[in-house]
Amino acid sequence: MRKSYSGEFKAKVVLEILKEEKTISQIASEYGIHPNQLLKWKKEAIRSLAEVLEDGRRKS
């Protein structure tokens, strides 16, 4: 059975990764999540950051 995590939880973990106060391995161990999964979340968050910050007023 696969675990599923909320977007809020993923955001919390990714922000912790981006702070760079701990290694990916330390964070993975702390939350019981494989380091590769954390790297995927980080990559996905960085990739979608431009969309989140896009100025919606220009799209009309």
C-alpha positions in Angstrom: 0.0 0.0 0.0 1.3 3.4 -1.0 1.4 6.3 1.4 0.0 9.6 0.3 1.0 12.9 1.6 -0.9 16.2 1.5 0.4 19.2 -0.4 0.8 21.0 2.9 3.0 18.3 4.2 5.1 18.2 1.0 5.5 22.0 1.1 6.7 21.8 4.7 9.3 19.2 3.9 10.5 20.9 0.7 10.9 24.2 2.6 13.0 22.4 5.1 15.1 21.0 2.3 15.6 24.4 0.8 16.7 25.9 4.1 19.8 23.6 3.8 20.2 23.3 7.6 20.0 19.5 7.3 21.0 17.0 4.6 18.4 15.2 2.5 19.3 12.0 4.3 18.7 13.6 7.7 15.3 14.9 6.6 14.4 11.6 5.0 15.2 9.7 8.1 13.3 12.2 10.3 10.1 11.8 8.3 10.5 8.2 7.2 10.5 9.0 3.5 13.0 7.8 0.9 15.6 10.4 -0.1 14.7 10.0 -3.8 11.1 10.9 -3.0 12.2 14.1 -1.3 14.4 15.0 -4.3 11.4 14.5 -6.6 9.2 16.7 -4.4 12.0 19.4 -4.4 12.4 19.2 -8.2 8.6 19.4 -8.8 8.3 22.4 -6.4 11.1 24.3 -8.1 9.7 23.5 -11.6 6.2 24.8 -10.7 7.4 27.9 -8.8 7.3 30.0 -12.0 3.6 29.1 -12.5 2.7 30.0 -8.9 4.4 33.4 -9.2 3.0 34.2 -12.6 1.2 37.5 -12.8 -2.5 36.5 -13.6 -3.3 40.0 -14.9 -1.4 39.4 -18.1 -3.3 36.3 -19.1 -6.6 38.1 -20.2 
